[in-house]
Amino acid sequence: MRKQLFDRLATALSRHFGVFLIGGAGLTGIAALVLILFPIRIETRVMDLVPADEPSAQEFNDIVRQYASASQIIVGIKGGDRQQKIAFARALKERAHEATYTDPNGQEQPYVKRVTIGADTDFIAEHGLLLTKKRDLENFDELFADLRLVPLLTAYNDFFEREYIEDSASVTEREKEDRAINGLKGVVRWLEGIELAGRGDQALPEYVDQVTDLLSIGDPYIFSEDDQLMLVMVQPAISFDQMEETMDGVRALRDGVVADILTQPSAGGSSRRFADLNVTMTGMPVLALEEGEVAAEDMGASSLIALVLVLALFVLAFRMWTAPLLAVLNLVLGIFWTTGVVALVFGRLNLLTAMFAVILIGLGIDFAIHLNAAFSTARSEGKDLKGSLLAMFHHAGAGVLTGALTTSAAFFALALTGLDALVELGVTLGVGILLTLLSSMTVLPAMYALHVRVSDRLFKRNPRAPKPVRLTFPVLADLGALIGRRPWLVLIAFLLITAGLGTAMKDAAFQPDMLEIEPPDMPSVVLHREVLERFEIHPDYAMFTEKELDTTRTAVKRLKKNRLVGRVDAITEYVPSVKEQQRRLPLVNKMGDRMRGVITSAAPGTPTEAPPAVQSSVSAAEAEQLLSELERLQMNVQEMGQLAFTSVKKRLKRACDRLTGGEDPRFSRILALKNRLAQSDTLSTAVGTYQRHYLPRLAQKLARMANPTPITVDSLPAKIRERYLSDEGSNLVTIYAAVDLWHEGKTELFLSATKKASDRVTGTAVLVDRLIALIGSKGLMATFLALGTVFIILLIDFRHLGYAVLGMVPLLAGFTWMMGLFVLLGKKFDVINVEAIPLILGIGIDDAVHVLHSIRRQGIGQLPNVLRHTGRALLLTSLTTGIAFGAIAFSAHIGMAGMGQLLVLGVASCFLSSVVLLPALMRIFIKDKPSNEQGGTR
Amino acid sequence: MKSSQLRRTTIICVLAGLLAAPAVMAQSATEILQKVDEVGRAETSRIAFSQQVKTPGGDTRSFKIIGLTGDGGAKGLSEYVSPNQVRGMKILTLNEGDDIWVFFPRTNRTRKIASSARNRRVQGSDFTYDDMASGKLAKHWNGRVAGQEKINGKQCHKLEVTPTPSGPRSYSKAIIWVDTSSYTVPRIEYFDTDGDKIKRLTLEDYRSIAGVQIPHRYAMTNLTDGGHTTMTATKVEVNIKLNARVFTEAALGR
């Protein structure tokens, strides 16, 4: 039947090759039309691999739709000094509206809804005391009993001793560690203001404004503890599921607004205003944009490199130009048609399918190599067009057809796993192989025919004989001879190596950290890592929604107790329960009354003066006490640093060491200040002047914070409500881990803690964990399906159980080599590269099939001959396939690169096992009797 | 007595005896814990040990510490020997952990730790001051014998216990496994007030030092966050002569 099909095809092609060419052009036109009508999207987020019908994925998408804050962008500002960073942040806030996206109606819309350059300081400045726990309020009451400099510093020292040394065990709590860091930073900056006052510095009023903020509401900006990194939060106006608009908007923000501010000239115009700053962005939308850009770049570059290298090898091997060019054209057609089908069926390329073109180049070129070899040989033997086409199909057609069908069937088997990502991969590659086969069997021979006709006319029926294939690899024939003489020796040696590599497989490790498989230099990934390092906040998070605020409060309280939790972001942080507010109110009123009593005006922004009791010069005794309290502060911070060391609180330890000099007090910022002040002749006046400046501002701010008005959800500012509340009234809770979630089993513990808070928890941490579980189970299923499919096709092809089993042996051995070598190279498996495992089963079987056919046809006694010809063809096709996969192996995306590396190892391993192990086995187990099989060139 | 009557009486007596036997033979949880206290009791001790703390984030800190106990464990003094950053730092616990002082050699100051710290971590480890406060198990826990289980191949009593008023405040319940033959404790699991299992203490490498059973390796694992602390004894002396003044606040700075 196959013979009849090939005969008819050859006849039709020789008579009507134009029809085939027109048919090919027609299919290409249809594919182009499809791509215009249904443009293909590139969705290369790892999250896109999670099945949309997964409950956690549905919950995630619901939250992303309802709460724009769920897809917040983080802008990281580094370099320069603190003031420069703040100035940049302000400029960004002013100009963020310039970042726009194009809506479906073609209208430009602002992408940014809000830029938050600090904590919600306005609200805290108004209600800070009512938001403070009763125990902390009691501390504040003692701390701010007397705002004059020396009494206040004494109270701070008492407070540090009481809170952070005598109750040091509680510093293991995250919030308390944060407060300690901010408190220390604020107090030292406040004390350093004495020198400004002593100098009569013009900047004193602004400085006073900043330090009184630090002492009352804390740092109004989000800075790392060493002020090296500032974070700014950008809330998009659209939800993340509007993917194209989001990508538009992020691009406009990054390449438009941020880039423009960075290139602004300074006031003098001679240099750039923010030349010292380095600004990058991260967050889900930015990661998605950059992943897409890298994937597109990788895809284009890999495909081009693969095409060029494969073409070069083709030219080198066959010493001709036209055939390789036609082969490349044939590949381009196959890829283009496949893209059309993918656009129509799936509408997108995901992280796994993005590289389909390169895989098709590697596999599809083999078809052209075999067909061209047979066609050229027939032409060189003087056959006419029809005869050459007949010879081509009879010699190479069966091998190409069987190989293609086996590979595509193994790929299609992936669709049976039911996991969207694997279904798309299986169908895309399966269809791709079939369409490339179709083009190779119809359009490519038609192009050969056209070429023959044209050259016949040009060279007047004197066809030029093709040159013989240059790459002959005589070592293959020697190998065949060795296997023929010493099959047991070869078998044992091969099996020993295989056993060794199989043993190495037990050290196989899985990389669950998605950041580790992203391109490591991608700015969003770098910033992600810095946020984890400096803020001890892991970018992956869990989130859930709740209806009742009280339930949220209980969950938040419970979550905060867990050391794995770095931050819990919930509306309840801004709305204490009525009972809590009532408990705090007397202390809030007491402090408010006291603060209002020491100033002339409590209204924010209005001028106020220090009471007459605050003198403009302090006594010598007080100045002396100040110096002694500075020494006490040094000791307190040293002790806090020691406790932070034993408690492994790195951020607090760094903060303490920066102030005390750590191991070497000569570098102490506190002692340096003390020494400078001790040498000052005007210390008493400086302290007096300074306290007359800051005291009324601090009292005014504390009075403002002592607002006794009850806080309710309705009284919250809109920007806070929008962040946490949905239209249906649910509130969003987001939980960030404090540790690297993806190491040492922390994911399970973190998710177990979050699931205790809510059984509907979702978020990137949950989805990635689910994806890993799915990839594990479905990947295993895909592997078995591919193996089963390959075995069934071998059974159908050979109609002999023994040959089918023999065909599987080199495949399994090659598979073991691939896995073992990958592990020995120190590589880890991940959710992307693991997909190479079922793929290699479909790809690697081809070599065994061709060797089996060839030995059956020629007889086991002809091993040197089999390996000289079939082995050479297999080496050539393995090289072309390996080159194509090798192009992926150099992708910037670690996951994709790993997939390429695994495939290269797999192709090489399956080639070796097919030309070494399989002939040795057949030499031992098969009688030397050639069958009457007809077949391909290989 | 007729033979049938005699038979009936005999059966009743045998049954009664069988039913009464376990009550007579079985030990209560308190009795078992008293026995544990007995075999592990040392009036004084001096133990050099190394402590390794692994945080949930995977950071580790190693310390060498010398620990002294007095009054059968009611008093304790730990001194950090290394690393340099904390060398000479001392923690004194009196009254079974009710009173705690810390001495800082760098500033030469002694600080009393708030009594509320009892249920908090000792220097970032996975032990709380409650866990570290030595004392008698029978005094701080009571409960019931829940059965027998094998731990590390050894038959153990499984005791389900709750803290007594003088017991630890960090936990609502614990399960203590006691070796039925040696009366040593290979494992304790602790539960929080929500009833969730939160920590597991394993005690290994028991050696008899001057007739006292001393575990040479403790490991406390926090089951909620993965934190892990191990303490390995390198030199153990028991019932040695210690000056009572060692366990005073005044002696800390010397």
Interface residues (C-beta under 8 A of the other chain):
Chain A: E161 R162 I165 E166 D167 S168 A169 S170 T172 E536 N562 R563 L564 M635 Q638 E639 Q642 L643 F645 T646 S647 V648 K649 K650 E663 A738 V739 D740 H743 E744 G745 K746 L749 S752 A753 K756
Chain B: V53 T55 P56 G57 G58 D59 T60 R61 F63 Y80 N84 Q85 V86 M89 V102 F104 R106 T107 R109 R111 K112 I113 A114 S116 A117 R120 R121 V122 Q123 G124 Y129 D196 N222 T224 D225 G226 G227
